[in-house]
Each structure stands twice: as C-alpha cells, then as structure tokens.
C-alpha cells in the first residue's frame, strides 16, 4: 500500500521534474538565441540612429562651411573694393597736390606781373 502511494506520487513527480529539466535544457539555447537576436536588433537600431545623427550633423556642417565660404568671398570682395577706392583716393590726393602746386605757381606768376 505504501509502495503504491509512493509510486503513484513519486513517479509522476520525478517524471514531471525530469521532463521540466529536459525541456529547460532544450529551450535554453533557443531562449539564449532569441535574447541574442533581440540584442543584435537593438544594436542595429542604435547604429541606424547614430548613423542618421552623424549624417545630419555632416549635412549641417557642410551647409555652415558653404555659408562661411560665401561670406569669406563677400568679405574678400569688399576688401578688394576698399583697396581700389583707397588707390583712387591716393591718386586724387596726388592730383590735388599737383593742382595746388600749379595754382600756387600761377598765382605767384600773376602777382609778380
């Protein structure tokens, strides 16, 4: 009687425990593979996010460099214009000095005669 009770309780318990252990052994690899796949997917998502972030940053940087180059060209044009005006002013000053000297000579000659 005791053997029957033990065998009716222990055998199913040991069988269930053994089956659970065997199932755990086989599903562990699948579970590990699924976890690894989830990690790979997350890493790929992060990679795409950071790639897009870097691409956007590079585009903004390229645009900023282009604007700076435009402004540099404009500034260089302004500087060239200022230099040309300075040369014209210097030329006009020289002409005024020559005319002033000529007027002084002419006035001096007119006064003496």
C-alpha positions in Angstrom: 0.0 0.0 0.0 2.8 2.4 0.9 4.6 1.4 -2.2 1.6 2.1 -4.3 1.1 5.5 -2.7 4.8 6.3 -3.2 4.9 5.1 -6.7 1.7 7.0 -7.6 3.1 10.2 -6.1 6.9 9.9 -6.6 7.0 8.5 -10.1 4.8 11.3 -11.6 6.7 13.9 -9.6 10.1 12.6 -10.8 8.8 12.3 -14.3 7.5 15.8 -14.3 10.7 17.1 -12.7 12.8 15.2 -15.3 10.6 16.4 -18.2 10.9 20.0 -17.0 14.6 19.7 -16.7 14.9 18.3 -20.2 12.6 20.9 -21.6 14.7 23.6 -19.9 17.9 22.2 -21.4 16.5 22.3 -24.9 14.7 25.7 -24.7 17.7 27.3 -23.0 19.6 27.5 -26.3 16.5 28.8 -28.1 16.0 31.4 -25.4 19.6 32.4 -25.5 19.4 32.7 -29.3 16.3 34.9 -29.0 18.0 37.1 -26.4 21.0 37.5 -28.7 18.8 38.3 -31.6 17.0 41.0 -29.6 20.4 42.5 -28.6 21.5 42.5 -32.2 18.3 44.2 -33.3 18.7 46.8 -30.6 22.3 47.4 -31.6 21.3 47.7 -35.2 18.6 50.2 -34.3 21.1 52.2 -32.3 23.6 52.0 -35.2 21.0 53.4 -37.6 20.0 56.1 -35.2 23.6 57.3 -34.7 24.4 57.0 -38.4 21.4 59.3 -39.2 22.6 61.6 -36.5 26.1 61.7 -37.9 24.7 62.2 -41.4 22.5 65.1 -40.3 25.5 66.6 -38.4 27.7 66.3 -41.5 25.0 68.0 -43.7 24.7 70.9 -41.2 28.4 71.2 -41.1 28.7 71.2 -44.9 26.0 73.9 -45.1 27.7 76.0 -42.4 31.1 75.7 -44.3 29.4 76.8 -47.5 27.9 79.8 -45.8 31.2 80.7 -44.3 32.9 80.4 -47.7 30.2 82.7 -49.2 30.8 85.3 -46.5 34.5 85.0 -46.9 34.2 85.6 -50.7 31.9 88.6 -50.0 34.4 90.0 -47.4 37.3 89.5 -49.9 35.3 91.4 -52.5 34.6 94.2 -50.0 38.3 94.3 -49.1 39.3 94.5 -52.8 36.7 97.3 -53.3 38.1 99.2 -50.4 41.7 98.8 -51.7 40.6 100.0 -55.1 38.9 103.1 -53.5 42.0 103.7 -51.4 44.1 103.7 -54.6 41.7 106.1 -56.3 41.7 108.4 -53.2 45.5 108.4 -53.2 45.6 109.2 -56.9 43.1 112.0 -56.4 45.2 113.4 -53.5 48.3 113.3 -55.7 46.4 115.2 -58.4 45.1 117.7 -56.0 48.6 118.3 -54.7 49.9 118.8 -58.3 47.0 121.2 -59.0 47.6 123.0 -55.8 51.3 123.4 -56.7 50.3 124.6 -60.2 47.8 127.1 -58.8 50.4 128.5 -56.4 52.8 128.9 -59.2 50.1 130.5 -61.4 49.1 132.8 -58.6 52.6 133.7 -57.9 53.3 134.5 -61.5 50.1 136.6 -61.7 51.0 138.5 -58.6 54.5 139.3 -60.0 53.4 140.6 -63.3 
